[in-house]
Amino acid sequence: MFTLHPDELTNLDGLQLVELLRMLVHAEARKFGIPMRNVDVPLQITVADGGRDATVHCTGGRASTEYFHGRDTVF
């Protein structure tokens, strides 16, 4: 679905990186039927949030996916 070369990431600014993270997290959530209401990827990148760029909370279904290693995942 997504193909990136590491060199492409070096040219992204902070907002672009968060937007990419949002697309990837949403794609993984959709793939495994995780409701979007359980996914949070805020675009505010300069707020004090303890370094959290994204959170995913899974209930029911699988306990983990290839990229979400538990029911509560923080990036």
MMTF fields as JSON, N, C-alpha, C and O atoms, coordinates in Angstrom:
{
  "mmtfVersion": "1.0.0",
  "mmtfProducer": "UNKNOWN",
  "numBonds": 299,
  "numAtoms": 300,
  "numGroups": 75,
  "numChains": 1,
  "numModels": 1,
  "chainsPerModel": [1],
  "groupsPerChain": [75],
  "chainIdList": ["A"],
  "bondAtomList": [4, 2, 8, 6, 12, 10, 16, 14, 20, 18, 24, 22, 28, 26, 32, 30, 36, 34, 40, 38, 44, 42, 48, 46, 52, 50, 56, 54, 60, 58, 64, 62, 68, 66, 72, 70, 76, 74, 80, 78, 84, 82, 88, 86, 92, 90, 96, 94, 100, 98, 104, 102, 108, 106, 112, 110, 116, 114, 120, 118, 124, 122, 128, 126, 132, 130, 136, 134, 140, 138, 144, 142, 148, 146, 152, 150, 156, 154, 160, 158, 164, 162, 168, 166, 172, 170, 176, 174, 180, 178, 184, 182, 188, 186, 192, 190, 196, 194, 200, 198, 204, 202, 208, 206, 212, 210, 216, 214, 220, 218, 224, 222, 228, 226, 232, 230, 236, 234, 240, 238, 244, 242, 248, 246, 252, 250, 256, 254, 260, 258, 264, 262, 268, 266, 272, 270, 276, 274, 280, 278, 284, 282, 288, 286, 292, 290, 296, 294],
  "bondOrderList": [1, 1, 1, 1, 1, 1, 1, 1, 1, 1, 1, 1, 1, 1, 1, 1, 1, 1, 1, 1, 1, 1, 1, 1, 1, 1, 1, 1, 1, 1, 1, 1, 1, 1, 1, 1, 1, 1, 1, 1, 1, 1, 1, 1, 1, 1, 1, 1, 1, 1, 1, 1, 1, 1, 1, 1, 1, 1, 1, 1, 1, 1, 1, 1, 1, 1, 1, 1, 1, 1, 1, 1, 1, 1],
  "groupList": [{"groupName": "MET", "atomNameList": ["N", "CA", "C", "O"], "elementList": ["N", "C", "C", "O"], "formalChargeList": [0, 0, 0, 0], "bondAtomList": [1, 0, 2, 1, 3, 2], "bondOrderList": [1, 1, 2], "singleLetterCode": "M", "chemCompType": "L-PEPTIDE LINKING"}, {"groupName": "PHE", "atomNameList": ["N", "CA", "C", "O"], "elementList": ["N", "C", "C", "O"], "formalChargeList": [0, 0, 0, 0], "bondAtomList": [1, 0, 2, 1, 3, 2], "bondOrderList": [1, 1, 2], "singleLetterCode": "F", "chemCompType": "L-PEPTIDE LINKING"}, {"groupName": "THR", "atomNameList": ["N", "CA", "C", "O"], "elementList": ["N", "C", "C", "O"], "formalChargeList": [0, 0, 0, 0], "bondAtomList": [1, 0, 2, 1, 3, 2], "bondOrderList": [1, 1, 2], "singleLetterCode": "T", "chemCompType": "L-PEPTIDE LINKING"}, {"groupName": "LEU", "atomNameList": ["N", "CA", "C", "O"], "elementList": ["N", "C", "C", "O"], "formalChargeList": [0, 0, 0, 0], "bondAtomList": [1, 0, 2, 1, 3, 2], "bondOrderList": [1, 1, 2], "singleLetterCode": "L", "chemCompType": "L-PEPTIDE LINKING"}, {"groupName": "HIS", "atomNameList": ["N", "CA", "C", "O"], "elementList": ["N", "C", "C", "O"], "formalChargeList": [0, 0, 0, 0], "bondAtomList": [1, 0, 2, 1, 3, 2], "bondOrderList": [1, 1, 2], "singleLetterCode": "H", "chemCompType": "L-PEPTIDE LINKING"}, {"groupName": "PRO", "atomNameList": ["N", "CA", "C", "O"], "elementList": ["N", "C", "C", "O"], "formalChargeList": [0, 0, 0, 0], "bondAtomList": [1, 0, 2, 1, 3, 2], "bondOrderList": [1, 1, 2], "singleLetterCode": "P", "chemCompType": "L-PEPTIDE LINKING"}, {"groupName": "ASP", "atomNameList": ["N", "CA", "C", "O"], "elementList": ["N", "C", "C", "O"], "formalChargeList": [0, 0, 0, 0], "bondAtomList": [1, 0, 2, 1, 3, 2], "bondOrderList": [1, 1, 2], "singleLetterCode": "D", "chemCompType": "L-PEPTIDE LINKING"}, {"groupName": "GLU", "atomNameList": ["N", "CA", "C", "O"], "elementList": ["N", "C", "C", "O"], "formalChargeList": [0, 0, 0, 0], "bondAtomList": [1, 0, 2, 1, 3, 2], "bondOrderList": [1, 1, 2], "singleLetterCode": "E", "chemCompType": "L-PEPTIDE LINKING"}, {"groupName": "ASN", "atomNameList": ["N", "CA", "C", "O"], "elementList": ["N", "C", "C", "O"], "formalChargeList": [0, 0, 0, 0], "bondAtomList": [1, 0, 2, 1, 3, 2], "bondOrderList": [1, 1, 2], "singleLetterCode": "N", "chemCompType": "L-PEPTIDE LINKING"}, {"groupName": "GLY", "atomNameList": ["N", "CA", "C", "O"], "elementList": ["N", "C", "C", "O"], "formalChargeList": [0, 0, 0, 0], "bondAtomList": [1, 0, 2, 1, 3, 2], "bondOrderList": [1, 1, 2], "singleLetterCode": "G", "chemCompType": "PEPTIDE LINKING"}, {"groupName": "GLN", "atomNameList": ["N", "CA", "C", "O"], "elementList": ["N", "C", "C", "O"], "formalChargeList": [0, 0, 0, 0], "bondAtomList": [1, 0, 2, 1, 3, 2], "bondOrderList": [1, 1, 2], "singleLetterCode": "Q", "chemCompType": "L-PEPTIDE LINKING"}, {"groupName": "VAL", "atomNameList": ["N", "CA", "C", "O"], "elementList": ["N", "C", "C", "O"], "formalChargeList": [0, 0, 0, 0], "bondAtomList": [1, 0, 2, 1, 3, 2], "bondOrderList": [1, 1, 2], "singleLetterCode": "V", "chemCompType": "L-PEPTIDE LINKING"}, {"groupName": "ARG", "atomNameList": ["N", "CA", "C", "O"], "elementList": ["N", "C", "C", "O"], "formalChargeList": [0, 0, 0, 0], "bondAtomList": [1, 0, 2, 1, 3, 2], "bondOrderList": [1, 1, 2], "singleLetterCode": "R", "chemCompType": "L-PEPTIDE LINKING"}, {"groupName": "ALA", "atomNameList": ["N", "CA", "C", "O"], "elementList": ["N", "C", "C", "O"], "formalChargeList": [0, 0, 0, 0], "bondAtomList": [1, 0, 2, 1, 3, 2], "bondOrderList": [1, 1, 2], "singleLetterCode": "A", "chemCompType": "L-PEPTIDE LINKING"}, {"groupName": "LYS", "atomNameList": ["N", "CA", "C", "O"], "elementList": ["N", "C", "C", "O"], "formalChargeList": [0, 0, 0, 0], "bondAtomList": [1, 0, 2, 1, 3, 2], "bondOrderList": [1, 1, 2], "singleLetterCode": "K", "chemCompType": "L-PEPTIDE LINKING"}, {"groupName": "ILE", "atomNameList": ["N", "CA", "C", "O"], "elementList": ["N", "C", "C", "O"], "formalChargeList": [0, 0, 0, 0], "bondAtomList": [1, 0, 2, 1, 3, 2], "bondOrderList": [1, 1, 2], "singleLetterCode": "I", "chemCompType": "L-PEPTIDE LINKING"}, {"groupName": "CYS", "atomNameList": ["N", "CA", "C", "O"], "elementList": ["N", "C", "C", "O"], "formalChargeList": [0, 0, 0, 0], "bondAtomList": [1, 0, 2, 1, 3, 2], "bondOrderList": [1, 1, 2], "singleLetterCode": "C", "chemCompType": "L-PEPTIDE LINKING"}, {"groupName": "SER", "atomNameList": ["N", "CA", "C", "O"], "elementList": ["N", "C", "C", "O"], "formalChargeList": [0, 0, 0, 0], "bondAtomList": [1, 0, 2, 1, 3, 2], "bondOrderList": [1, 1, 2], "singleLetterCode": "S", "chemCompType": "L-PEPTIDE LINKING"}, {"groupName": "TYR", "atomNameList": ["N", "CA", "C", "O"], "elementList": ["N", "C", "C", "O"], "formalChargeList": [0, 0, 0, 0], "bondAtomList": [1, 0, 2, 1, 3, 2], "bondOrderList": [1, 1, 2], "singleLetterCode": "Y", "chemCompType": "L-PEPTIDE LINKING"}],
  "groupTypeList": [0, 1, 2, 3, 4, 5, 6, 7, 3, 2, 8, 3, 6, 9, 3, 10, 3, 11, 7, 3, 3, 12, 0, 3, 11, 4, 13, 7, 13, 12, 14, 1, 9, 15, 5, 0, 12, 8, 11, 6, 11, 5, 3, 10, 15, 2, 11, 13, 6, 9, 9, 12, 6, 13, 2, 11, 4, 16, 2, 9, 9, 12, 13, 17, 2, 7, 18, 1, 4, 9, 12, 6, 2, 11, 1],
  "groupIdList": [1, 2, 3, 4, 5, 6, 7, 8, 9, 10, 11, 12, 13, 14, 15, 16, 17, 18, 19, 20, 21, 22, 23, 24, 25, 26, 27, 28, 29, 30, 31, 32, 33, 34, 35, 36, 37, 38, 39, 40, 41, 42, 43, 44, 45, 46, 47, 48, 49, 50, 51, 52, 53, 54, 55, 56, 57, 58, 59, 60, 61, 62, 63, 64, 65, 66, 67, 68, 69, 70, 71, 72, 73, 74, 75],
  "secStructList": [7, 7, 7, 7, 7, 2, 2, 2, 2, 6, 6, 7, 7, 2, 2, 2, 2, 2, 2, 2, 2, 2, 2, 2, 2, 2, 2, 2, 2, 2, 2, 6, 6, 7, 7, 4, 4, 4, 3, 3, 7, 7, 1, 7, 7, 1, 1, 7, 1, 6, 6, 7, 7, 7, 3, 3, 3, 7, 7, 1, 1, 7, 1, 7, 7, 1, 1, 7, 7, 1, 1, 3, 3, 3, 7],
  "xCoordList": [0.823, 0.0, 0.867, 0.658, 1.837, 2.734, 4.148, 4.587, 4.852, 6.246, 7.051, 6.829, 7.978, 8.828, 10.277, 10.599, 11.124, 12.565, 13.02, 12.537, 13.929, 14.367, 14.793, 14.589, 15.372, 15.781, 14.595, 14.741, 13.419, 12.237, 11.793, 11.203, 12.066, 11.644, 12.489, 11.998, 13.724, 14.6, 14.15, 14.521, 13.359, 12.908, 11.576, 11.1, 10.963, 9.666, 9.837, 10.755, 8.952, 8.964, 8.113, 7.539, 8.027, 7.317, 5.863, 5.374, 5.158, 3.748, 3.577, 2.66, 4.429, 4.349, 4.603, 3.972, 5.523, 5.779, 4.562, 4.222, 3.906, 2.714, 1.583, 0.839, 1.443, 0.424, 0.701, -0.232, 1.959, 2.325, 2.0, 1.431, 2.36, 2.037, 0.533, 0.09, -0.255, -1.718, -2.215, -3.064, -1.695, -2.115, -1.759, -2.568, -0.564, -0.129, -0.919, -1.313, -1.155, -1.915, -3.358, -3.926, -3.95, -5.326, -5.413, -6.381, -4.43, -4.434, -4.376, -5.1, -3.532, -3.428, -4.722, -5.178, -5.31, -6.572, -7.686, -8.43, -7.799, -8.824, -8.603, -9.558, -7.362, -7.041, -7.556, -7.981, -7.52, -7.91, -9.243, -9.573, -10.012, -11.355, -11.403, -12.382, -10.369, -10.356, -11.099, -10.739, -12.125, -12.891, -12.013, -11.135, -12.26, -11.463, -11.612, -10.73, -12.718, -12.885, -11.855, -11.638, -11.218, -10.202, -8.788, -7.809, -8.687, -7.395, -7.304, -8.223, -6.202, -6.004, -4.617, -3.61, -4.574, -3.302, -3.467, -3.764, -3.28, -3.475, -2.388, -1.239, -2.773, -1.803, -1.092, -0.213, -1.461, -0.785, 0.543, 0.569, 1.635, 2.92, 3.773, 4.864, 3.286, 4.091, 3.463, 3.852, 2.496, 1.867, 2.56, 3.156, 2.474, 3.064, 2.173, 1.107, 2.609, 1.806, 2.638, 2.222, 3.793, 4.643, 5.286, 5.754, 5.314, 5.933, 5.023, 5.488, 3.736, 2.777, 2.398, 1.891, 2.654, 2.258, 0.992, 0.278, 0.705, -0.505, -0.819, 0.083, -2.113, -2.538, -3.617, -4.431, -3.599, -4.596, -5.056, -4.239, -6.372, -6.95, -7.821, -8.799, -7.471, -8.21, -9.011, -8.489, -10.274, -11.103, -11.678, -12.039, -11.766, -12.278, -11.331, -10.293, -11.663, -10.846, -9.444, -9.22, -8.519, -7.126, -6.487, -6.815, -5.577, -4.86, -3.72, -3.234, -3.283, -2.207, -2.261, -2.938, -1.534, -1.369, 0.129, 0.943, 0.472, 1.894, 2.53, 3.692, 1.774, 2.328, 1.763, 2.364, 0.635, 0.08, 0.361, -0.296, 1.304, 1.796, 1.005, 1.408, -0.094, -0.954, -2.268, -2.47, -3.146, -4.448, -4.363, -5.2, -3.37, -3.123, -1.729, -0.735, -1.66, -0.38, -0.175, -1.087, 1.023, 1.376, 2.606, 3.586, 2.536, 3.692, 4.201, 5.171],
  "yCoordList": [-1.186, 0.0, 1.25, 2.142, 1.334, 2.479, 1.994, 0.998, 2.686, 2.363, 3.638, 4.634, 3.59, 4.747, 4.308, 3.204, 5.171, 4.967, 5.881, 7.008, 5.425, 6.262, 7.669, 8.611, 7.832, 9.171, 10.117, 11.328, 9.569, 10.412, 11.011, 12.091, 10.328, 10.812, 11.982, 12.814, 12.073, 13.14, 14.518, 15.523, 14.575, 15.865, 16.311, 17.397, 15.501, 15.86, 16.744, 16.542, 17.722, 18.534, 17.84, 16.783, 18.41, 17.794, 17.505, 16.42, 18.452, 18.247, 17.138, 16.325, 17.1, 16.055, 14.673, 13.696, 14.59, 13.308, 12.843, 11.66, 13.774, 13.417, 13.005, 12.072, 13.677, 13.296, 11.898, 11.122, 11.575, 10.232, 9.208, 8.155, 9.515, 8.624, 8.397, 7.266, 9.451, 9.339, 8.384, 7.533, 8.518, 7.629, 6.177, 5.278, 5.945, 4.576, 3.949, 2.785, 4.709, 4.193, 3.919, 2.892, 4.829, 4.612, 3.406, 2.649, 3.211, 2.06, 0.749, -0.194, 0.681, -0.533, -0.765, -1.901, 0.3, 0.163, -0.345, -1.254, 0.236, -0.221, -1.688, -2.461, -2.064, -3.436, -4.452, -5.544, -4.098, -5.032, -4.687, -5.225, -3.798, -3.501, -2.732, -2.832, -1.971, -1.153, 0.146, 0.847, 0.477, 1.7, 2.949, 3.06, 3.876, 5.108, 5.927, 6.718, 5.741, 6.476, 6.018, 6.704, 4.866, 4.345, 4.732, 4.278, 5.571, 6.009, 7.517, 8.243, 7.987, 9.429, 9.792, 9.34, 10.62, 11.127, 12.633, 13.085, 13.405, 14.853, 15.493, 15.052, 16.53, 17.232, 18.355, 19.008, 18.59, 19.612, 19.012, 18.187, 19.424, 18.79, 19.58, 19.142, 20.734, 21.548, 21.692, 22.576, 20.834, 20.895, 19.921, 18.935, 20.212, 19.328, 18.098, 18.17, 16.983, 15.76, 14.558, 13.412, 14.823, 13.738, 12.935, 11.82, 13.491, 12.802, 11.854, 11.1, 11.875, 10.993, 11.614, 12.734, 10.869, 11.326, 10.637, 11.169, 9.451, 8.724, 7.709, 7.184, 7.433, 6.378, 5.544, 6.056, 4.247, 3.318, 2.453, 1.885, 2.354, 1.512, 0.461, 0.792, -0.806, -1.91, -2.641, -2.964, -2.899, -3.725, -4.841, -4.624, -6.032, -7.165, -7.538, -6.899, -8.545, -8.944, -9.353, -9.869, -9.116, -9.509, -8.687, -7.518, -9.32, -8.616, -7.768, -6.87, -8.039, -7.261, -7.436, -8.324, -6.57, -6.666, -6.588, -6.555, -6.561, -6.475, -5.194, -5.202, -4.104, -2.819, -2.316, -1.438, -2.836, -2.507, -3.709, -4.742, -3.588, -4.735, -5.027, -5.87, -4.352, -4.59, -3.851, -3.165, -3.992, -3.338, -1.822, -1.096, -1.351, 0.099, 0.373, -0.063, 1.097, 1.383, 2.881, 3.629, 3.31, 4.727, 4.872, 4.142, 5.81, 6.138, 7.51, 7.994],
  "zCoordList": [0.0, 0.0, 0.0, -0.823, 0.907, 0.964, 0.694, 1.269, -0.168, -0.42, -0.243, -0.931, 0.68, 0.956, 0.996, 1.435, 0.542, 0.675, 1.813, 1.919, 2.657, 3.788, 3.385, 4.151, 2.216, 1.776, 1.629, 1.794, 1.318, 1.167, 2.497, 2.525, 3.581, 4.902, 5.373, 6.136, 4.953, 5.435, 4.979, 5.586, 3.923, 3.404, 3.98, 3.65, 4.834, 5.403, 6.633, 7.428, 6.786, 8.006, 9.066, 8.802, 10.236, 11.35, 11.052, 11.367, 10.451, 10.134, 9.093, 9.205, 8.107, 7.086, 7.685, 7.282, 8.644, 9.305, 10.094, 10.078, 10.784, 11.548, 10.6, 10.904, 9.471, 8.493, 7.934, 7.723, 7.697, 7.247, 8.324, 8.035, 9.566, 10.676, 10.748, 10.949, 10.588, 10.624, 9.535, 9.8, 8.322, 7.23, 7.537, 7.306, 8.051, 8.33, 9.471, 9.385, 10.541, 11.685, 11.273, 11.644, 10.511, 10.05, 9.126, 9.199, 8.264, 7.359, 8.147, 7.827, 9.163, 9.983, 10.759, 10.882, 11.277, 12.016, 11.092, 11.46, 9.906, 8.954, 8.581, 8.503, 8.354, 7.956, 8.972, 8.596, 10.254, 11.302, 11.953, 13.01, 11.332, 11.812, 13.12, 13.859, 13.416, 14.634, 14.323, 13.377, 15.102, 14.834, 14.897, 15.752, 13.99, 13.95, 15.232, 15.568, 15.947, 17.22, 18.251, 19.249, 18.021, 18.938, 18.514, 19.106, 17.488, 16.961, 17.123, 16.743, 17.685, 17.856, 17.362, 17.909, 16.314, 15.788, 15.593, 14.487, 16.653, 16.537, 15.677, 15.671, 14.96, 14.118, 14.865, 14.302, 16.125, 16.934, 17.399, 18.313, 16.773, 17.062, 18.049, 18.414, 18.48, 19.385, 20.767, 21.53, 21.1, 22.418, 23.362, 22.93, 24.656, 25.66, 25.817, 26.43, 25.266, 25.318, 25.762, 25.596, 26.315, 26.79, 25.67, 25.899, 24.459, 23.342, 22.593, 21.738, 22.895, 22.196, 20.853, 20.789, 19.793, 18.462, 17.984, 17.134, 18.526, 18.148, 19.23, 19.882, 19.421, 20.341, 19.656, 18.888, 19.955, 19.432, 20.587, 21.312, 20.757, 21.797, 21.135, 20.464, 21.321, 20.705, 21.772, 22.839, 21.481, 22.354, 21.508, 20.351, 22.074, 21.314, 20.195, 20.025, 19.441, 18.309, 18.714, 19.808, 17.826, 18.051, 19.168, 19.368, 19.882, 20.953, 20.403, 21.091, 19.169, 18.563, 17.048, 16.531, 16.354, 14.906, 14.633, 15.557, 13.367, 13.028, 13.579, 13.985, 13.593, 14.034, 15.35, 15.97, 15.798, 17.105, 18.002, 17.873, 18.885, 19.652, 20.917, 21.718, 21.103, 22.254, 22.069, 21.066, 23.026, 22.912, 23.06, 22.523, 23.774, 23.899, 23.37, 23.952, 22.264, 21.606, 21.531, 21.179, 21.862, 21.794, 20.899, 21.044, 19.99, 19.14, 19.525, 18.942]
}
